[in-house]
Every structure is written in C-alpha cells, then in structure tokens.
C-alpha cells in the first residue's frame, strides 16, 4: 500500500490530525473545512493526493487480446494514449471490480483503487493460462496528484505546465522543470479533472506548484461530496459484487460489439430483454440523511436501498443528497418515496442544482 503524501503547505495542526482510509489508502479527511473545499472543486480549483491510485502494468504479445476478453469495454481498438472505463465480471455477470485501461504503446496500464488491487491481480493471474501476458504491480513507481474544478487549466498554465487539449481519458507525457509528468484527463461528468503522475522522488515539486498557483488543498470528505454530487458510483459502496452492470447505469463501461469476454452472455441477455429490474439513481432528501443501507419505500412497499449520502452546500442552501437503487418501474424522476422514516424525491444525476452558481 502506498504511503499518503500529504500536502506541504497545510497548517501543522491539520497535518497532525488522524488519517482515514479512503479507497484502500490513508488520506487526510479535511484540511480546512469540507464545505469550502467542496466549493473550490465546483467553482475554483482543488488539489489533492491520489493516494488510492493503484496501477497494474500488462506486457507481453497477447496483452491486448487477453485483456479485451476479460473486461466489459473495448480495449482492442484503443489508440495509443487513450483509455476506457470497464468492469471485471464473474461468469454470472456480477461485478467483481471496476478499472480504467489505457493503451501506452508497448504496454497496457490498468488503473484502479488500492482497495481493489489485490483482488484484480488475483483474477488476472487466475485467467492467464497459456497467454503471453505478464502482470506487474507498478503502484510504487509513481505518485499521483489530482486537480479538479473549472479553474484547473488556468492553474496549470500559471504553474508553467502547458498541456494540450485532452479528451476524457486521454494521456499526455510532458516534460516540466526537468522532470517527466504524465497527465490524464479524468471523466467526471460535471467538472474538469486531471491526474498527474510523477516519479516518487519528484512528488514534492508537483505537489507544491498548484497551491502556489492558487489551488486549494482538499481532503477526502470534499472528494466524496463531489463524487456524490456528480452521481459517480464507488466500487465497494455503490457497486457491489451482487450488482449487474446495467443496474449501475454506467453504460460508459459497456461495449456490445467487441466480442466475447467473461460474463458477456449475461450482459447480452439483459440488453436483448431491454431492461433490468432496478437501476442506480439519485435522491433529494428532506430532513436528516438516512444511513447507507436504508430501505426505500413507495406506499409502504420496499423498492430499493440507499448506498451513499452527503450534504452539499449550494447557492440556495444545503442540498441533502443520496445515491442508491430503486426498482425500475418506480424510478421516474420526481417520484416521492420514504427513506429512513423521512421523505425523499427521486432525482436525476448528476445533481444539476449543486453546480449552479
């Protein structure tokens, strides 16, 4: 597991606060105030350690064909410098993990969370039989730093980092102040996000520069607030091993004409039948937030569950938000439901009102 690299310019008394485990790695929950940190992510620029990033390097002549037969998205046709989000499934179509796969030319790079690393490596090793594929954990080679917000690109320019126009999940390799930097544009649906990877020995330089250029350090609480506001499910919390791909509403992870892969028969059967019984959605909660796992009721009938909750500051007051699953026939936006003894309204995600100035 990587050691969290905390940002240098935070006050000493904050740096001494207990760490939390976030996505399988230690992280600072709050640097100043989670509400102000969240606002920097949606209206300014926030900088954060991506201590949870785990990377797996795949080499060998069969690597592309083999990985394409393992995951739900199309790896075979990725051009160099491009990536795709995908699921790993079991033969019954249930989700074992999620990941990003990038074509790096002479190898494939698989990016995921530290919490999923061991499981994914074990699955990969299990399915490599006579294939020319080598799997190596490359997590310790680099440190990843993230930037998010509408001002992120301006901050980068003030840092002297001239990055090209990148599409979501596109990579650029740059030189900056004598060090090599790999830049990956993220795929958050509402705010610009960038991840920077440098050699571990160069981490301090890249970590300090965005703050000197106006970025605010943000902790894991604000990152969770942004994730929920953006309607992005987290594996292990919103996506579990019992869930099916189409239930998660993550169509970006699926490709229906790429050919066979583990679990493909179930995914295709669901597609041909036109629907699943439940789907991932958002909720606007009136009153106190329910606990994760709270049941969603409609006229006394159990129709779903809550998986994530948070309070989001907006220009019009606090927005109590939740993510979870409901039965498809009861999932229309605007439907009123009961959650944890209180009232909630099913709401499309991302939560658009949260991003309004």
C-alpha positions, 0 to 999 in steps of 0.5 A: 500500500502506498504511503499518503503524501500529504500536502506541504503547505497545510497548517501543522495542526491539520497535518497532525490530525488522524488519517482515514482510509479512503479507497484502500489508502490513508488520506487526510479527511479535511484540511480546512473545512469540507464545505469550502473545499467542496466549493473550490472543486465546483467553482475554483480549483482543488488539489489533492493526493491520489493516494488510492491510485493503484496501477497494474502494468500488462506486457507481453504479445497477447496483452491486448487480446487477453485483456479485451476478453476479460473486461466489459469495454473495448480495449482492442481498438484503443489508440495509443494514449487513450483509455476506457472505463470497464468492469471485471465480471464473474461468469454470472455477470456480477461485478467483481471490480471496476478499472480504467485501461489505457493503451501506452504503446508497448504496454497496457496500464490498468488503473484502479483503487488500492482497495481493489488491487489485490483482488484484480491481480488475483483474477488476472493471474487466475485467467492467464493460462497459456497467454503471453501476458505478464502482470506487474504491480507498478503502484510504487513507481509513481505518485499521483496528484489530482486537480479538479474544478473549472479553474484547473487549466488556468492553474496549470498554465500559471504553474508553467505546465502547458498541456494540450487539449485532452479528451476524457481519458486521454494521456499526455507525457510532458516534460516540466522543470526537468522532470517527466509528468504524465497527465490524464484527463479524468471523466467526471461528468460535471467538472474538469479533472486531471491526474498527474503522475510523477516519479516518487522522488519528484512528488514534492515539486508537483505537489507544491506548484498548484497551491502556489498557483492558487489551488486549494488543498482538499481532503477526502470528505470534499472528494466524496461530496463531489463524487456524490454530487456528480452521481459517480458510483464507488466500487465497494459502496455503490457497486457491489459484487451482487450488482449487474452492470446495467443496474449501475447505469454506467453504460460508459463501461459497456461495449456490445460489439467487441466480442466475447469476454467473461460474463458477456452472455449475461450482459447480452441477455439483459440488453436483448430483454431491454431492461433490468429490474432496478437501476442506480439513481439519485435522491433529494432528501428532506430532513436528516440523511438516512444511513447507507443501507436504508430501505426505500419505500413507495406506499409502504412497499420496499423498492430499493436501498440507499448506498451513499449520502452527503450534504452539499452546500449550494447557492440556495442552501444545503442540498441533502443528497443520496445515491442508491437503487430503486426498482425500475418501474418506480424510478421516474424522476420526481417520484416521492418515496420514504427513506429512513422514516423521512421523505425523499424525491427521486432525482436525476444525476448528476445533481444539476442544482449543486453546480449552479452558481 
